[in-house]
Amino acid sequence: MYYPEIASLVRLLSKKEKLDLAQKLIQMADDGNDDTPPEVQPAICKKYNDADVPDIEARLLKLRPRKPTALSNCIKTMYKLTGGICDTDVAKVVAALKKRGKIKIGEESVTYAE
């Protein structure tokens, strides 16, 4: 069972049931008796969409990350709630922003057009 399935089922629970579930999960995490390795889940990536670039641009102009790694992390964070974004798509977003002339990326810095 994957996170989106669990999240949709949890939405059906009452507030008390959600609190009980949270308490049980915390207790299970604190036990530390979990000898079985966790299942490796396949990466769920949201597809890159050119229509997203203006929204991403507006957010980045507010945040203004200074380093290329921080820029990539900001973009990944924007997609986190919708399932994440692949590194190749992050590179496409950065390329689109460069093409629009909104950012310039050096080896250790990111500059923004005013």
Secondary structure, DSSP 4 states (H G I P E B T S, - for coil): --HHHHHHHHTTS-HHHHHHHHHHHHHHHHH----SPPPPPPP--PPP-GGGHHHHHHHHHHH---SHHHHHHHHHHHTGGGT---HHHHHHHHHHHHHTTSEEE-SS-EEE--
